[in-house]
């Protein structure tokens, strides 16, 4: 939340905070920590982001696919807003015509990806730091024998970006010839030397398998 709100923070600042927090726990506990961005104690995430749904989608993407157990506060998935307590305890909107179906479908896709690919529930995390300052990226990977990995990128800026990276920086499965986005089936070719170029639109989120 603080990274999304504060444009002066860099991805290095974000990952340093994450790592600092994770150092408080034993490694085997990290997969069982609860990740949440809203609760009855704080403003709802859509309200915190000034109703900017594009940023909210990025936040949920990071929360659901990162290490830990994602927890969605009721109503966040359909665009329910709310300020400080008790405003953040508004009645759930059951009428689908009043729900944000686009946001709901996005979160449904993300949870479906998490459920479909075991790398997001059992995989390790490899943080990738050499991206533009407002781009967060990480790899989830299983063992060399299982050869399963995924790359997650979130562009928290309004700029369209072209990112060049070496596939050799990833932990496993470096013989892949192509990466495919789980969300929209975009495809990115991997060169013979292991390099690839990823195009990110402003506030873009991509999950590559």
N, C-alpha and C positions, 0 to 999 in steps of 0.2 A: 504494500500500500504506500509506504513512504517513498519508494523508488518511483512509483507512478505519479505521486503528487509533486515530488521535488525534482524539477528538471535539471537541477545542478548536480544531482547524484549520478555517478557513472556506474557501469556494470561492475567495475572493480569494487566500488563502495558496497554495492548490493551483495556480491559474493563474499566479501570480507565479513559482512554482518551475518550472513548465513552460516559460514564456517565457524565464526566465533560462537554462535548459538549452539551449533552441533557439537562443539568441543565440550559442552556441558554434559553430554550423554555418552554412554558406551556405544560403540559402533552398532552392536546388534539391536539396540533400542531404536535406532533412527527410523527403521521401517514401520514402527508402531507409534510414532508421534503423530498427533492430529494436526492437520493443516486446515486453517479456516481464515476467512477474510471478513466475516461478519458474525455478529452474535448479539444477544440482548444487552451487552455491555458497551457496544460502540455503534456508531452510525452504520447503516447498511452500505455495502460497497458501492452501489450505484449512486447513492447520495454523496458518499465521500468523493467520488469521481465526477461530481457535478453533472450527473446523468449522461456522461460520455460512455456510451455502450461499447465503442470500439476498444477502449482501454479496459473496460470490465471483462470483455472477452479474453484479452491477453492475460489478465490476472487469473481468471479461472483456468485458462490453459496451463499456466505455470503451476498453479496449486494442485490441479488434478493429476498432472503427469510427473510431478517431482516426487522424490522419495517421501514416504509417509502415508497417512490415511486422510484423504480429502473429506472434509465435512462441509456440506452446503446448508447454510441457515435457511430455514423454510422461506419460500417466496423469492429468494435471490435469483433462482433459476427462471423466474417469469417476470423479472424486472420490478419487484416490489421495492419501494423506496422507504426511507425512514431516517430521521435524525436521531438525536440523543434519546435515551430511555425516558419515557415509555413509547415515544413515537416509533422506535424501531421494532415494536411488538404489534404492528398493525395486523388486522385480520387478513388471513390468506385470501387471495383472489382466486375463486374456483371457476368463475365464468371465463372460458377460454377466449372469448371475443375481447376481453379486457386484459389478457395476458400478452407479454412480449414473446410471441411464438418464435421469432428469429433467435432470440437469446436462448430460449428453452431448447430449440433444436441444436444450437451450437454446443450447449453443455451436454445434451444427450449424446452427441457425436463424441465428445471428449471422454465421457464415461464409458462409452462403447469401445473406444480405442483402448482405454486402460484395461477393460475387461478382456478384450480380444488378444492383447499382446502381453504375455507374461513378463516381458522385460520391464514393464511399468509397475509391476507388483513385486517382482523378485530381483530386479536388476540393480547393479551398482550405479553410481553417478560419476561421470567425468565432466567437470566444469570446463567450459571452453572460454578463455578470457580474451583472446585477441580479435574481438569483434568491435565494430564502432561503439562508442560509449553508451548509447541508449538501446543497444541490442543485447538481450540475454540469451545465452545458448548453453545447452548441456546435452550430454549423451547419456542414455541409459543402456547398459550392456549386461549380458550374461557371460558365462564362461566361454573360453576359447573353443571348447568342445561343442557347446551348443550353438555357437556362432550366431547369436541374435543381438542386434543392437538397434537403437533408434536415436535420431537427432532431433532436438526440439529447439526452435528459434522463435523469439518474440521481439518485434520491433516496436519499442515504446516511443518512437518519434513519428512525426508526420512525413518524414522524408522517404522518398523511394531510394532504396539502396541496392547496390550490387556487391555481393560479398564473395571474395575469392578465398578458398581455403584448401588445405591439403588433407585429403582423406587419410593420410598417414598419421594425422594427429588423433584420430579416433582409436579406441582401444582394441577393437576386434573386427573381424569380417572385412578386411581391407581389400578383398578381391572383388567387391561389388562393382558392377559396371553402370548401375543406374540407381538413383534414389527416387522413391515415389512418395508423394504427400498423401497421408491418410485422410486428410480433411477434404481435399478437392482434386486429387489425382494428378497434380502437377508433377512433371518428371524432370530430373536433373541428371545429365550425363556425367559420369566420372571418367576422366581422361586416362590414358595408359600409364601416365606418371602419377596417378592418384590425386589429381587436382579437380576441383569442380567450382562452378560459379553459381551462387544462389541469389535469385532476385527477390527482394522483399519490398512490397509496397508499404506506404505509411501505415502504421498500426497493424502490420501483417503478423499472422501467427501460422507457423508451419510445423508439421510433424513428419519427418522423413524416415521411412523404413527401407 
